[in-house]
Amino acid sequence: MLNVIRRSQMIGLTTMDRNTAKGYGKVEEVWVDSSGRVSYVSSDEGYFPIDEVATVGSDGVLTYSFTGINSPNDPLSQLNRMAVRTQRGHDPIGWIEDFLFDWETGDIVAYVLSGDIATPFGGRAVLFPDDVKTIDADVVVIKDEAKDRLKTEKEGLQGFLSEKSQQVRNAVKQILSRAQSLISPDDSPETVRVKVKQVSDELSASGKHDKNAVQEATDFLQDQWQDLQHWVTRAGNRMKKALDKAWKRLTNQR
């Protein structure tokens, strides 16, 4: 997945309208709806839908717009430090220490657990969404057999972009930005890989980027060719949808 980030990596980032460069404070929390999807992000100036996020970088979150909702109508949960128990259990066996999500779709892709349940895994264990039964107001209920499918943090999160170094993440962002106009939804897998390599070679030749980081970013994107193709297809539609929603909210407030 191309847009996966840890909650902990997003907290504290500056939010800014990408068109006006107006700042809206720092990210204070990431909020999850009743379906288990990240739906809102909040700063000290209010809540804004995850759909309004245009991009997330190492030092900031750029939005298509910012409507600053004071209190969303949807019931929301703050997963950070939320207790975890099994279906048959009554007492907590751990808590949510962190979670990884796709900021483009809001889908959570992994939870990092701490507490008794994570002790056999070095203090932190990775739980995947399929093993979450429900997310209640104050507890995450997991399947009884989920404990048998937990993984160590290193094993469970390998392959996610959020776990790469900052240099590699920056290189991925640079390649994506340049390759977006080159890649077509109809391109074959090999064509996508060739176009990624073309942009990668240009970055390396510029002398402005670490070549090892660029190579690792290239390998990552070539392995993710299908996600990359889908991302290119969704990007324009997502921006239009976000702007349409923002306009409707503004006109309804008048």
N, C-alpha and C positions, 0 to 999 in steps of 0.2 A: 504494500500500500504506500502511495506516494506522499500522503498528507498526514501520517500518523505522528502524534505528539503526546508526550506525557502531560497529565494535568500539572504536575510540578514544574514542567518547563514553560507552561503558559502563564502561571501565576507571576505577577509582577511586570509583565510586558506592557509597554505603553500602547494604548489604542489610539488610532488616528484615522481620520477620513482620508482615503487615498486621493480624492479629487481636490479637497480644500486644504489638506495638511493640518486641519484643526485637530488638536489633541483632546481626548476624552478620559484622561486619567489612566491609571494602571489597572490591569486585570486583577480583580480581587478573588473571584471564584468562578468555577465552571459548574453548571447546573444540569441535572438529568431529569427527564420527564418520567411519567409512570411506565412507559414502554422500555425504559432503560437506555434511551438515546440522549446524548448531549443536545440540548435544545437552546440553552441560553448561556451567555457569558456576562458577568457583571463587573463593572468598574465603580468608582466612587460617584459616577454621574448617571448610574442606572443600569438596567439590563438591556442587552441587545441580542437578537436571535442569532444563532450560529450561522444561519443562512446569509447573514449580512457580512460575514468574514470573507474578505477578498484573498488575503494571504497571511501567513504567519511566518515571521522571520526570527532571527536570533535575538533581536532587540525590540521587536514591536509587532503589533497586530494591525493590519490595514483593513478597513471596512469599505464596502461599497457605499454605505450611508450609516448614519447613527441616529436612531429614533429615541434612545434613552427612555425605555419603559420603566416607570417607577415600581409597578407591581404586576407582573405577568398574571394572566388569568389561569394559566395552567398550573397544576400542583407540581412543585419541583423539589428535588432532593439534592442535598450536598453530600456527595459520597465520601468525601475526605473524612477519615477516622470513623466511618460508620461501622457498627458492629456486624459480625458475620456469624450465622449459625446454620446448622443443617435442618432439613425438613422435620426430622423426628426429635431433634434436640430442642431444649428450652433455654439453655445458657449459651452465651456467646463463646466462640472458640477462636476468635481473632477479630481483625478489623481491616478495612480498606486503607492501605498505606498510600496507594497511588493507582492510577489507571491510565491506559493508553487509548486514545480515540482518534478517529479520522475527522479533522476539523472541517472537511468539505461536506461530509455526510452526517456527522454527529454519531456515527456508529462506534461503540466501544469495542475494542478488539482484544483487550486483556486487562485483568485486574491484578495488582500486586498486593498480596496479603501479608500481614504481620500478626504476631500473637502465637498462641499455642499451636494452631494449625500449621504454622510456617516453621516451627522449631526444627523438624527433621530436614528442612531444606536450607538451613543456615540462617534462619530468621526472616527470610522473605521468600514467598512462594507465588507462582503465577497461576491464576485461575482464568479459564477461558469462558466467554459468554454463554456457551451452550450448557454450562453447568450451573448457571444462575436460574433459580426457580422464580423468585419474585424479588422486587425491590420495594420494601415497605417504607413507611415514614421514618423509622429509626433503626431498621435492620435489613441486611441483605440475606435472603434465605437461599442456600445452595443445596443442590441435590446431595443425598446421603452418600452416594458413591463418588462424589466429586473429589474427595480427599485422595482417592487412588489415582487420579489423573493430574494432580498438581505437578508442576515442574519447578526446578530452580529458576531464579531470575535470569541467569545467564542463558540457560537452555531454552526457556520459554519465550524469551524476547528476542532471540537472535533472528536477524533478517529484517527487523523493523527499522525504518529510517531513524526513528527517535533514538536508537541505541548507537548510531554512528557518531563519529567525532563531529565537532562543530565545523571543521574544515570541509568534511565530506558533505554534511548537510548543506553548507553554503554552495558547494560545487553542484550538487543536485539542483538546487534552486536556480543557479545560473544556466545550467543546461536546459532545464524545463522552460525557462523564460525565452531562450533563443530557439528552442526546438518546436515550440507551440505552433508557430506559423508554418512550419515545414511538414508536420505530420498530418496525414489525412485519415479519417475513419476507415477508408478502404485500403490503406496500405497493408501489405503483407508483413508478417513478423520480421522477416529479414530486411525489408525496406525500412521498418521502424528502427531496427538496430543500426542500419547503415547511417540513417539520418542522425541518430544519437551520437554515433562515432564521429560524424562530420563536425558537429557542434563541439564535441569533446576535443577534437584535434585543434580546433580554432582557439579554444580556451588555453590549451597547453602551449600552443605556439605564441600566445600573447605574452607569456612570461610573467603574468600577474597572479597566477594561481599555482598552488603546490601540485606538481604533476602526479604524485602518488594519490592525493586526495581526489583529483580529477579522474584518475583511472578507477579508483574504488567507486566513485559516483557513477561512472560510465557502466561498470560491471553491474551495479545495482539496478540502474535504469534499463539496461538491456535484458536483465532477468525479469523485469517488471513490465515488459513491452505491452502486455494486454491492458494493465492498469493505466499505463501511459496513454494508450490510444483512447481508452474510455475517458480519461481526464481531459484530453484535448476536446473530445466531443461535448463533455458536460460544461466546460469552462464558460463558453459564451452564453449558454442557456441559463446557467446558474446566476450569472451577473444580471441578466435581464429579469429573471424571476425575483431576485433580491431587490432590485430597483423598483419593480412594479409593486411589490409588497410594501416597501417603504413609502412609496407615493400614496398608496391606499390608506396607510395608517395616518399619514399627514393630512390627507383630505378629510378623513373621518373625524379628525380632531377639530376641524374648523367649524 
